[in-house]
Amino acid sequence: MRRLATGLSVIALLSACGSSGPQTDVPPDSIITGVSYIGASVSDLEKTAELYGGAVDLTPVDAAEISDNPQFDTLAGRAGVQARTQMMRSVNAQIRFMKFGNPSPEAQATSHMDVQGPGIAHVCYQVNQDTQAYQKFLAGGAKHIGDEKMVHLNPKNPVFYAYARDRNGLISEIEHVDVSQLDLPEPPKNRYRIRHVSLATPDMDRMVEFYSAFLDQHSPRRVGKWMAVSSEKIDRVSGLKDSKVEMAWFQVRNLELEIFQYHSHPTEDLETPRPVDALGYNMIVFDVSDMAAARKRLVDAGGTVMTEPGPMDGGEIMFGRDPDGNLIGLQTSETDSVVSSQNFENNGI
C-alpha cells in the first residue's frame, strides 16, 4: 500500500510513535538491495497462516523444510535442527514463519518479547480501515496490548492504531487508514502492506551508528533525540504508562526499518541473544548483490559474523548479529527466487 503511505505523507501522517510516512527519496544501495524476509518462530504453521492470511491478506507463496543445515545448527548451537517453514507475502515484503520440530530447552523457557524489547519487537501493517484487520486479529485469538479500542493519535490524520499479540507472542502494530478522508485523485492501489519491521534497543545511538554504516544511510529520520516523545495516546497504544520514546527510520528499498528506545521503561541489554528457535521474530534477512562486500559492511559497522556463507534456498546465505544481538541474514539469490526482495513490482507502490 505504498501509494497510500505516500499520499498520507503529503498530509504529514504520524505513525503510532510519531514518524512521518515512509521515505521515497532514499537512493538504492548497490550492495544491500532490499529485505528478503522477516523470520518468525511459531508453534503452529497452519493456524498462523490462517490468522495472517485472514487479517492482513498475507499470501502463502512457498513451503519448505530446514534440516541438515550447518547454518541453522551453528545458530542454534547444536546439531540436527529441523523446521518447517511457510513464506507469506504482502505487496512489498514477506514473512517466513518457522515451526521448529525440536526447540531447545532454552528456547522453550524464553518469554515473549516485551513491547520495549530488546530485539525485533514488532511488524507494522498499514491497511485500509474497511479491512477491519485489527478486529480480525482479535477474532483470530490475538490479544490487544494497550487499549482494546484503536487510538486516533492525530485529529488531522485519518489513521487509527493498535498493538496486538498473537498466540506465538508475535506483536503486530496495525494502522487503520480511513481512505475516504484522503485527498487523492483515486483510491490507493493496494489495501494492505507491511509498513515496517521494528527493533527495540537499549542504546539508540549505538544502533543508529551501526545501521547508518551497514545500510550506507548516514542521515536517517530521527524523532525524540533531544526530547523524548510522550503522550497519553501513545501510552494507550503501547500499554506502557508515562512512556517516553525516541525513534529512527531507515528505508531499505522495499521495507522500512524502525529503531526505537523507551527511555521511560529501560530496555535490557542482553548478555545472550534470544535463541533462534524461541517463539517470536528471529531474524531479518537482507538481499545483497555482493556477499564479500556485504560481510565487510557488517564487520566494519560493528556487527559480528556468526556463520560464513553457505547454500540455502538456491543461493547463499550467511548470518551475523548487530550490536544488540539481533540476527541478520545476508543472502544472494536469483531475482526470480521466492526469497528475493525483487519479487515486489515497483516495491508494492
C-alpha positions as CSV (number, residue, x, y, z in Angstrom):
1,M,0.0,0.0,0.0
2,R,2.9,2.4,-0.8
3,R,0.6,4.8,-2.7
4,L,-1.4,5.1,0.5
5,A,1.7,5.7,2.6
6,T,2.9,8.3,0.0
7,G,-0.4,10.0,-0.1
8,L,-0.5,10.2,3.7
9,S,2.9,11.6,3.9
10,V,1.7,14.7,2.0
11,I,-0.5,15.5,4.9
12,A,2.2,14.7,7.5
13,L,1.0,11.3,8.5
14,L,2.1,10.4,12.0
15,S,2.8,6.7,12.9
16,A,2.0,5.2,16.2
17,C,5.3,6.5,17.5
18,G,5.2,9.8,15.7
19,S,7.1,9.4,12.4
20,S,6.2,10.8,9.1
21,G,5.4,8.4,6.3
22,P,8.0,6.0,4.7
23,Q,10.7,7.8,2.8
24,T,10.5,7.6,-1.0
25,D,13.7,9.5,-1.8
26,V,16.3,7.1,-0.5
27,P,18.7,6.2,-3.3
28,P,19.0,2.4,-3.9
29,D,22.1,0.8,-2.4
30,S,24.3,-1.2,-4.7
31,I,25.3,-3.8,-2.0
32,I,22.2,-4.2,0.2
33,T,19.4,-4.3,-2.3
34,G,16.3,-5.0,-0.2
35,V,14.8,-7.0,2.6
36,S,14.2,-10.6,1.6
37,Y,12.1,-11.6,4.6
38,I,11.5,-11.3,8.3
39,G,11.8,-14.6,10.1
40,A,9.4,-15.7,12.9
41,S,9.3,-18.8,15.0
42,V,5.8,-20.1,15.7
43,S,4.1,-23.0,17.3
44,D,1.6,-23.9,14.6
45,L,2.2,-23.0,10.9
46,E,-1.3,-23.7,9.7
47,K,-3.0,-21.6,12.4
48,T,-0.5,-18.8,11.9
49,A,-1.0,-18.8,8.1
50,E,-4.8,-18.7,8.6
51,L,-4.6,-15.8,11.0
52,Y,-2.3,-13.6,8.9
53,G,-3.9,-14.5,5.7
54,G,-7.3,-13.6,7.0
55,A,-6.3,-10.5,9.0
56,V,-3.7,-8.8,6.8
57,D,-4.0,-10.6,3.5
58,L,-0.6,-12.3,3.6
59,T,-0.5,-14.9,0.8
60,P,1.3,-18.3,1.1
61,V,4.0,-18.5,-1.6
62,D,6.3,-21.3,-0.6
63,A,6.5,-24.1,1.9
64,A,9.9,-25.6,2.7
65,E,11.9,-27.6,5.2
66,I,15.1,-26.8,7.0
67,S,17.2,-29.8,8.0
68,D,20.9,-30.9,7.9
69,N,21.7,-27.2,7.6
70,P,25.0,-26.2,9.1
71,Q,24.0,-22.5,9.2
72,F,21.0,-23.2,11.5
73,D,22.9,-25.8,13.5
74,T,25.5,-23.1,14.2
75,L,22.9,-20.5,15.1
76,A,21.1,-22.9,17.5
77,G,24.4,-24.2,19.0
78,R,23.5,-27.9,18.4
79,A,23.3,-30.4,15.5
80,G,20.1,-31.7,13.9
81,V,18.0,-28.6,13.9
82,Q,14.8,-29.1,11.9
83,A,12.0,-26.7,10.9
84,R,9.1,-26.5,8.5
85,T,8.6,-23.0,7.0
86,Q,5.9,-21.1,5.3
87,M,6.7,-17.9,3.4
88,M,3.8,-15.4,3.3
89,R,3.8,-12.4,1.1
90,S,2.3,-8.9,1.1
91,V,2.7,-6.4,-1.8
92,N,6.1,-5.1,-0.7
93,A,7.6,-7.6,1.8
94,Q,7.2,-11.1,3.3
95,I,7.5,-13.1,6.5
96,R,8.9,-16.6,6.8
97,F,7.1,-18.4,9.6
98,M,9.1,-21.3,11.0
99,K,7.9,-24.2,13.1
100,F,10.9,-25.9,14.8
101,G,10.4,-29.5,15.4
102,N,12.9,-29.8,18.2
103,P,13.2,-26.4,20.1
104,S,15.9,-26.3,22.8
105,P,15.0,-26.1,26.5
106,E,16.4,-22.5,26.4
107,A,14.1,-21.6,23.6
108,Q,11.1,-23.2,25.4
109,A,12.0,-21.2,28.5
110,T,12.3,-17.9,26.7
111,S,9.5,-15.5,27.4
112,H,7.5,-13.4,24.9
113,M,9.0,-10.2,23.6
114,D,8.0,-7.1,25.6
115,V,6.8,-4.0,23.7
116,Q,10.1,-2.3,24.7
117,G,12.2,-5.3,23.6
118,P,15.0,-5.9,23.5
119,G,15.1,-7.2,19.9
120,I,12.9,-7.5,16.9
121,A,9.8,-6.1,18.6
122,H,7.0,-5.9,16.1
123,V,5.9,-5.8,12.5
124,C,3.6,-2.9,11.4
125,Y,0.8,-3.4,8.9
126,Q,-0.8,-0.4,7.2
127,V,-4.3,-1.2,5.8
128,N,-7.5,0.4,4.7
129,Q,-9.8,0.9,7.6
130,D,-12.6,-1.1,5.9
131,T,-10.5,-4.3,6.0
132,Q,-11.1,-4.4,9.8
133,A,-7.7,-6.1,10.1
134,Y,-7.3,-5.3,13.8
135,Q,-10.7,-6.7,14.6
136,K,-9.8,-9.9,12.6
137,F,-6.6,-10.3,14.6
138,L,-8.6,-10.2,17.8
139,A,-11.2,-12.6,16.5
140,G,-8.4,-14.9,15.5
141,G,-7.1,-15.2,19.0
142,A,-4.7,-12.3,19.3
143,K,-4.9,-10.1,22.4
144,H,-4.7,-6.3,22.5
145,I,-1.7,-4.8,24.3
146,G,-2.8,-1.3,25.0
147,D,-6.4,-0.1,24.7
148,E,-8.7,-2.6,23.1
149,K,-10.2,0.3,21.1
150,M,-8.0,1.7,18.3
151,V,-6.4,5.1,19.1
152,H,-6.6,8.1,16.9
153,L,-3.3,9.9,17.6
154,N,-3.7,13.0,15.5
155,P,-7.1,14.5,14.6
156,K,-5.5,16.0,11.4
157,N,-4.7,12.5,10.1
158,P,-7.3,9.7,9.4
159,V,-5.2,6.9,11.0
160,F,-6.0,4.7,13.9
161,Y,-3.5,2.5,15.8
162,A,-3.3,-0.6,18.0
163,Y,-0.8,-3.2,19.1
164,A,-1.9,-6.9,19.3
165,R,0.0,-10.0,20.3
166,D,-0.8,-13.4,18.7
167,R,-0.6,-16.8,20.4
168,N,3.1,-17.1,19.4
169,G,4.0,-13.9,21.1
170,L,4.4,-12.0,17.8
171,I,3.4,-8.4,18.2
172,S,1.7,-6.6,15.3
173,E,1.2,-2.9,15.0
174,I,-1.9,-2.2,13.0
175,E,-2.6,1.1,11.3
176,H,-6.1,1.5,10.0
177,V,-6.4,4.3,7.5
178,D,-9.8,6.0,6.7
179,V,-9.1,6.2,3.0
180,S,-12.4,8.2,2.4
181,Q,-10.7,11.1,4.2
182,L,-7.6,11.2,2.0
183,D,-7.3,13.8,-0.7
184,L,-6.2,11.5,-3.5
185,P,-7.3,11.6,-7.2
186,E,-8.2,7.8,-7.0
187,P,-8.3,5.1,-4.3
188,P,-4.9,3.6,-3.3
189,K,-4.0,0.6,-5.5
190,N,-3.2,-1.7,-2.5
191,R,-5.4,-2.1,0.6
192,Y,-2.7,-3.9,2.6
193,R,1.0,-3.6,3.1
194,I,3.8,-4.3,5.6
195,R,4.9,-0.8,6.6
196,H,8.0,-1.6,8.8
197,V,9.8,-4.1,11.0
198,S,10.8,-2.6,14.3
199,L,13.8,-3.1,16.6
200,A,13.7,-2.1,20.3
201,T,17.1,-1.1,21.7
202,P,18.7,-0.2,25.0
203,D,21.1,2.1,23.1
204,M,19.7,4.2,20.4
205,D,22.9,6.0,19.4
206,R,24.8,2.7,19.1
207,M,22.1,1.2,16.8
208,V,21.7,4.2,14.6
209,E,25.5,4.4,14.2
210,F,25.6,0.7,13.2
211,Y,22.7,0.8,10.7
212,S,23.9,4.1,9.2
213,A,27.1,2.4,8.3
214,F,25.7,-1.0,7.4
215,L,23.0,0.4,5.1
216,D,25.1,3.3,4.0
217,Q,22.4,5.8,5.1
218,H,24.0,8.4,7.2
219,S,21.1,10.8,7.7
220,P,18.2,8.7,8.9
221,R,15.0,10.4,10.1
222,R,15.0,10.7,13.9
223,V,12.4,11.8,16.4
224,G,13.0,12.4,20.1
225,K,16.8,12.7,20.1
226,W,16.8,15.8,22.1
227,M,13.5,15.4,23.9
228,A,11.8,12.0,24.0
229,V,8.3,11.8,22.6
230,S,5.5,11.2,25.1
231,S,1.7,11.4,25.2
232,E,-1.3,9.7,26.9
233,K,-2.4,8.5,23.5
234,I,1.0,6.7,22.8
235,D,0.6,5.1,26.3
236,R,-2.8,3.8,25.2
237,V,-1.3,2.1,22.1
238,S,1.8,0.7,23.8
239,G,0.2,-0.2,27.1
240,L,3.2,1.5,28.9
241,K,2.2,4.2,31.3
242,D,4.1,7.5,31.2
243,S,6.2,6.3,28.2
244,K,8.9,8.4,26.7
245,V,10.3,7.1,23.4
246,E,12.9,8.0,20.8
247,M,12.9,6.7,17.2
248,A,14.8,6.5,13.9
249,W,13.9,5.1,10.5
250,F,15.8,3.6,7.6
251,Q,14.2,2.8,4.2
252,V,15.7,-0.4,2.7
253,R,14.2,-0.3,-0.7
254,N,11.0,-2.4,-0.2
255,L,10.7,-2.1,3.6
256,E,11.2,0.4,6.4
257,L,13.4,-0.5,9.4
258,E,12.3,1.3,12.5
259,I,14.5,1.5,15.6
260,F,13.2,2.8,18.9
261,Q,14.1,3.2,22.6
262,Y,11.8,3.6,25.5
263,H,13.7,5.9,27.9
264,S,10.9,5.6,30.4
265,H,10.9,1.8,30.5
266,P,14.6,0.7,30.3
267,T,15.3,-2.0,27.8
268,E,17.6,-4.8,29.0
269,D,20.9,-5.2,27.2
270,L,21.0,-8.9,26.8
271,E,24.2,-10.9,27.6
272,T,22.9,-13.8,25.4
273,P,20.8,-13.3,22.3
274,R,17.3,-14.9,22.1
275,P,17.5,-18.5,20.7
276,V,16.7,-18.7,17.0
277,D,14.0,-21.3,17.8
278,A,12.3,-19.3,20.6
279,L,8.8,-18.2,19.7
280,G,8.8,-14.7,18.2
281,Y,10.6,-12.8,15.4
282,N,14.0,-14.3,15.0
283,M,15.8,-12.7,12.0
284,I,15.8,-10.0,9.3
285,V,17.3,-11.3,6.0
286,F,18.7,-8.8,3.5
287,D,19.2,-9.3,-0.2
288,V,22.8,-8.5,-1.1
289,S,24.5,-8.2,-4.5
290,D,28.0,-8.9,-3.3
291,M,28.4,-11.3,-0.3
292,A,32.0,-10.2,0.4
293,A,31.2,-6.5,0.3
294,A,28.1,-7.0,2.5
295,R,30.1,-9.1,5.0
296,K,32.7,-6.3,5.1
297,R,29.9,-3.7,5.7
298,L,28.6,-5.8,8.6
299,V,32.0,-6.1,10.3
300,D,33.1,-2.5,9.6
301,A,29.9,-1.2,11.1
302,G,30.5,-3.1,14.3
303,G,28.5,-6.3,13.7
304,T,29.5,-9.9,14.5
305,V,29.8,-12.7,12.0
306,M,28.0,-15.9,13.1
307,T,28.4,-18.1,10.1
308,E,30.3,-18.0,6.8
309,P,28.3,-18.2,3.5
310,G,26.7,-21.5,2.7
311,P,24.0,-22.8,0.4
312,M,20.3,-22.2,1.2
313,D,17.1,-21.6,-0.9
314,G,19.0,-22.0,-4.2
315,G,21.5,-19.3,-3.3
316,E,23.9,-18.5,-0.5
317,I,23.3,-17.0,3.0
318,M,25.5,-16.0,5.9
319,F,24.4,-14.8,9.3
320,G,25.7,-12.1,11.7
321,R,24.4,-10.0,14.6
322,D,24.0,-6.3,15.1
323,P,25.4,-4.7,18.3
324,D,22.2,-5.6,20.2
325,G,22.5,-9.3,19.1
326,N,19.6,-9.2,16.6
327,L,20.2,-11.9,13.9
328,I,20.9,-10.6,10.4
329,G,20.9,-12.7,7.3
330,L,22.9,-11.7,4.2
331,Q,21.6,-13.5,1.2
332,T,22.3,-13.8,-2.5
333,S,19.7,-15.4,-4.8
334,E,18.3,-15.3,-8.3
335,T,15.9,-12.4,-8.8
336,D,13.1,-14.8,-9.5
337,S,13.7,-16.8,-6.3
338,V,10.9,-16.9,-3.8
339,V,13.2,-15.4,-1.2
340,S,14.3,-12.5,-3.4
341,S,13.3,-8.9,-2.5
342,Q,13.0,-8.3,-6.2
343,N,9.6,-10.1,-6.2
344,F,7.8,-6.9,-5.4
345,E,6.9,-5.0,-8.5
346,N,7.7,-1.3,-8.0
347,N,8.2,-2.1,-4.3
348,G,4.5,-2.5,-3.9
349,I,3.6,1.0,-4.9
